[in-house]
Amino acid sequence: MKSIEINRAAIMGGTFDPIHYGHLLAAERVREELNLDCIFFIPSGNPPHKDYDGMASSVHRYNMVECAVTSNPFFKILDIEAKRKGYSYTIDTVNQMIELLGSRCKLYFVIGADNAGDILNWKNAHELITKIEFIAVTRPGQWEEKLKYNVSVLRDEGCSIEVLQIPLVPVTSTEIRQRVKSNKSIRYLVPKEVREYIYTNNLYKS
């Protein structure tokens, strides 16, 4: 991969099925608070921990993220997981990003507060936590006691993790899929371009 001159960056991974304003606001707050040069959105290809009926293909999910992030010069999208054969594991993605950006780049990985307790169960977890710092995004009053415990456990294991509060955006990808299936509006939940892509490609109807 060709090297990119970026000194501070974060990875936003996930299924993004579909991407919505909650994802985008979290990314912008992380970028702003950590003074990052770039946020890399990396839609998962075949995630090992998510499997449900009606999941959009990796191509559709990638295209929706591309629609959502194009207007922000600090947001970039990469297809390294979408192109990967087999399951998409975070350790493989992080290793590819280090190769892409170089070891001098300060690299963060953004997760939801509800996922913090799972990190040590990820593939090659103890190798992973030596290579990247984690940012757990949470909303005021959400997961407070459980998150404190999980962060404490992770730090005891040598993981560098910080917690960042973001404003509450009451929207989930599950809700959006359900609303589309029920012929309800998703206006103001996702960017216009994403909404049009969902309707044009008849996603989440079945």
TORMAR-244552 format. One record per residue (C-alpha): residue number from 1; chain; x, y, z. Coordinates in steps of 0.25 Angstrom, whole numbers. Layout:
% TORMAR-244552
+------+------+-------+-------+-------+
| tigu | kegu |    px |    py |    pz |
+------+------+-------+-------+-------+
|  NUM |    A |     X |     Y |     Z |
...
+------+------+-------+-------+-------+
***
This chain:
% TORMAR-244552
+------+------+-------+-------+-------+
| tigu | kegu |    px |    py |    pz |
+------+------+-------+-------+-------+
|    1 |    A |     0 |     0 |     0 |
|    2 |    A |     5 |    14 |    -3 |
|    3 |    A |     8 |    22 |    10 |
|    4 |    A |     0 |    34 |    14 |
|    5 |    A |     5 |    46 |    21 |
|    6 |    A |    -4 |    46 |    33 |
|    7 |    A |     1 |    48 |    48 |
|    8 |    A |   -11 |    45 |    56 |
|    9 |    A |   -23 |    37 |    52 |
|   10 |    A |   -34 |    28 |    56 |
|   11 |    A |   -41 |    16 |    51 |
|   12 |    A |   -56 |    15 |    51 |
|   13 |    A |   -60 |     1 |    48 |
|   14 |    A |   -74 |    -6 |    48 |
|   15 |    A |   -84 |   -12 |    40 |
|   16 |    A |   -91 |     1 |    37 |
|   17 |    A |  -104 |    -6 |    33 |
|   18 |    A |  -107 |     6 |    30 |
|   19 |    A |   -98 |    17 |    35 |
|   20 |    A |  -106 |    28 |    41 |
|   21 |    A |  -104 |    42 |    48 |
|   22 |    A |  -100 |    35 |    61 |
|   23 |    A |   -88 |    29 |    55 |
|   24 |    A |   -84 |    42 |    48 |
|   25 |    A |   -86 |    51 |    60 |
|   26 |    A |   -77 |    41 |    68 |
|   27 |    A |   -66 |    42 |    58 |
|   28 |    A |   -66 |    57 |    57 |
|   29 |    A |   -65 |    58 |    72 |
|   30 |    A |   -54 |    48 |    73 |
|   31 |    A |   -47 |    56 |    62 |
|   32 |    A |   -49 |    69 |    69 |
|   33 |    A |   -45 |    65 |    83 |
|   34 |    A |   -33 |    57 |    79 |
|   35 |    A |   -28 |    67 |    68 |
|   36 |    A |   -27 |    56 |    58 |
|   37 |    A |   -23 |    58 |    43 |
|   38 |    A |   -33 |    47 |    39 |
|   39 |    A |   -44 |    38 |    42 |
|   40 |    A |   -43 |    25 |    34 |
|   41 |    A |   -57 |    18 |    32 |
|   42 |    A |   -55 |     3 |    30 |
|   43 |    A |   -68 |    -4 |    27 |
|   44 |    A |   -66 |   -19 |    31 |
|   45 |    A |   -67 |   -30 |    21 |
|   46 |    A |   -71 |   -43 |    28 |
|   47 |    A |   -71 |   -39 |    43 |
|   48 |    A |   -69 |   -51 |    52 |
|   49 |    A |   -78 |   -46 |    63 |
|   50 |    A |   -90 |   -42 |    55 |
|   51 |    A |  -100 |   -50 |    47 |
|   52 |    A |  -114 |   -47 |    45 |
|   53 |    A |  -124 |   -48 |    34 |
|   54 |    A |  -126 |   -36 |    24 |
|   55 |    A |  -111 |   -31 |    26 |
|   56 |    A |  -107 |   -23 |    14 |
|   57 |    A |   -96 |   -28 |     6 |
|   58 |    A |   -82 |   -22 |     8 |
|   59 |    A |   -83 |   -15 |    -5 |
|   60 |    A |   -96 |    -8 |    -1 |
|   61 |    A |   -91 |    -4 |    13 |
|   62 |    A |   -78 |     1 |     7 |
|   63 |    A |   -85 |    10 |    -3 |
|   64 |    A |   -94 |    15 |     8 |
|   65 |    A |   -82 |    19 |    16 |
|   66 |    A |   -76 |    26 |     4 |
|   67 |    A |   -89 |    34 |     1 |
|   68 |    A |   -89 |    38 |    16 |
|   69 |    A |   -74 |    43 |    17 |
|   70 |    A |   -71 |    49 |     4 |
|   71 |    A |   -74 |    63 |     8 |
|   72 |    A |   -65 |    63 |    20 |
|   73 |    A |   -50 |    65 |    16 |
|   74 |    A |   -46 |    59 |    29 |
|   75 |    A |   -53 |    46 |    27 |
|   76 |    A |   -48 |    35 |    18 |
|   77 |    A |   -53 |    21 |    14 |
|   78 |    A |   -45 |     9 |    12 |
|   79 |    A |   -49 |    -5 |     6 |
|   80 |    A |   -38 |   -13 |    13 |
|   81 |    A |   -49 |   -22 |    21 |
|   82 |    A |   -59 |   -22 |    10 |
|   83 |    A |   -48 |   -28 |     0 |
|   84 |    A |   -43 |   -38 |    11 |
|   85 |    A |   -47 |   -53 |     9 |
|   86 |    A |   -53 |   -60 |    21 |
|   87 |    A |   -55 |   -53 |    34 |
|   88 |    A |   -51 |   -39 |    37 |
|   89 |    A |   -43 |   -38 |    49 |
|   90 |    A |   -38 |   -25 |    56 |
|   91 |    A |   -24 |   -29 |    58 |
|   92 |    A |   -22 |   -31 |    43 |
|   93 |    A |   -28 |   -18 |    40 |
|   94 |    A |   -19 |   -11 |    50 |
|   95 |    A |    -7 |   -18 |    44 |
|   96 |    A |   -11 |   -13 |    30 |
|   97 |    A |   -13 |     1 |    35 |
|   98 |    A |     0 |     2 |    42 |
|   99 |    A |     6 |    -3 |    28 |
|  100 |    A |    -1 |     8 |    21 |
|  101 |    A |     1 |    19 |    31 |
|  102 |    A |    15 |    16 |    36 |
|  103 |    A |    19 |    13 |    50 |
|  104 |    A |    20 |    28 |    53 |
|  105 |    A |     5 |    31 |    52 |
|  106 |    A |    -2 |    31 |    65 |
|  107 |    A |   -14 |    22 |    63 |
|  108 |    A |   -27 |    20 |    71 |
|  109 |    A |   -38 |    10 |    69 |
|  110 |    A |   -52 |    16 |    73 |
|  111 |    A |   -62 |     6 |    79 |
|  112 |    A |   -76 |     8 |    86 |
|  113 |    A |   -76 |     7 |   101 |
|  114 |    A |   -84 |    -6 |   100 |
|  115 |    A |   -73 |   -13 |    93 |
|  116 |    A |   -62 |    -9 |   102 |
|  117 |    A |   -64 |   -22 |   110 |
|  118 |    A |   -62 |   -31 |    98 |
|  119 |    A |   -48 |   -26 |    94 |
|  120 |    A |   -40 |   -37 |   102 |
|  121 |    A |   -48 |   -47 |    94 |
|  122 |    A |   -44 |   -42 |    81 |
|  123 |    A |   -34 |   -50 |    72 |
|  124 |    A |   -20 |   -48 |    77 |
|  125 |    A |   -25 |   -38 |    87 |
|  126 |    A |   -12 |   -36 |    95 |
|  127 |    A |    -4 |   -33 |    82 |
|  128 |    A |   -15 |   -24 |    78 |
|  129 |    A |   -15 |   -15 |    91 |
|  130 |    A |     0 |   -13 |    89 |
|  131 |    A |    -2 |    -7 |    75 |
|  132 |    A |   -13 |     3 |    77 |
|  133 |    A |   -20 |    12 |    87 |
|  134 |    A |   -35 |    10 |    88 |
|  135 |    A |   -46 |    21 |    90 |
|  136 |    A |   -59 |    17 |    96 |
|  137 |    A |   -70 |    26 |    92 |
|  138 |    A |   -82 |    27 |   101 |
|  139 |    A |   -94 |    36 |   104 |
|  140 |    A |   -97 |    43 |   117 |
|  141 |    A |  -102 |    33 |   127 |
|  142 |    A |  -100 |    21 |   118 |
|  143 |    A |   -93 |     9 |   123 |
|  144 |    A |   -86 |    17 |   134 |
|  145 |    A |   -83 |     6 |   144 |
|  146 |    A |   -81 |    -5 |   134 |
|  147 |    A |   -72 |     3 |   126 |
|  148 |    A |   -63 |     7 |   138 |
|  149 |    A |   -62 |    -7 |   141 |
|  150 |    A |   -58 |   -11 |   127 |
|  151 |    A |   -48 |     0 |   126 |
|  152 |    A |   -42 |    -4 |   139 |
|  153 |    A |   -40 |   -18 |   134 |
|  154 |    A |   -34 |   -14 |   121 |
|  155 |    A |   -24 |    -5 |   127 |
|  156 |    A |   -20 |   -15 |   137 |
|  157 |    A |   -17 |   -24 |   124 |
|  158 |    A |    -8 |   -13 |   118 |
|  159 |    A |   -19 |    -7 |   109 |
|  160 |    A |   -18 |     8 |   107 |
|  161 |    A |   -33 |    12 |   106 |
|  162 |    A |   -40 |    26 |   108 |
|  163 |    A |   -55 |    29 |   110 |
|  164 |    A |   -61 |    41 |   102 |
|  165 |    A |   -75 |    45 |   104 |
|  166 |    A |   -83 |    49 |    92 |
|  167 |    A |   -97 |    56 |    91 |
|  168 |    A |  -109 |    46 |    91 |
|  169 |    A |  -114 |    43 |    77 |
|  170 |    A |  -126 |    34 |    79 |
|  171 |    A |  -124 |    25 |    66 |
|  172 |    A |  -119 |    11 |    63 |
|  173 |    A |  -117 |     4 |    50 |
|  174 |    A |  -127 |    -7 |    55 |
|  175 |    A |  -137 |     4 |    56 |
|  176 |    A |  -134 |     9 |    43 |
|  177 |    A |  -135 |    -5 |    36 |
|  178 |    A |  -149 |    -7 |    44 |
|  179 |    A |  -154 |     6 |    39 |
|  180 |    A |  -151 |     3 |    25 |
|  181 |    A |  -157 |   -10 |    25 |
|  182 |    A |  -170 |    -4 |    31 |
|  183 |    A |  -170 |     7 |    21 |
|  184 |    A |  -167 |    18 |    31 |
|  185 |    A |  -159 |    30 |    29 |
|  186 |    A |  -144 |    30 |    32 |
|  187 |    A |  -142 |    45 |    28 |
|  188 |    A |  -133 |    52 |    38 |
|  189 |    A |  -128 |    39 |    43 |
|  190 |    A |  -118 |    37 |    32 |
|  191 |    A |  -112 |    46 |    21 |
|  192 |    A |  -120 |    49 |     9 |
|  193 |    A |  -110 |    42 |     0 |
|  194 |    A |  -111 |    29 |     9 |
|  195 |    A |  -126 |    30 |     9 |
|  196 |    A |  -127 |    31 |    -6 |
|  197 |    A |  -117 |    19 |    -7 |
|  198 |    A |  -126 |    10 |     2 |
|  199 |    A |  -138 |    13 |    -6 |
|  200 |    A |  -132 |    12 |   -20 |
|  201 |    A |  -126 |    -1 |   -16 |
|  202 |    A |  -138 |    -7 |    -9 |
|  203 |    A |  -130 |   -10 |     3 |
|  204 |    A |  -136 |   -15 |    17 |
|  205 |    A |  -150 |   -18 |    10 |
|  206 |    A |  -150 |   -33 |    13 |
+------+------+-------+-------+-------+
***
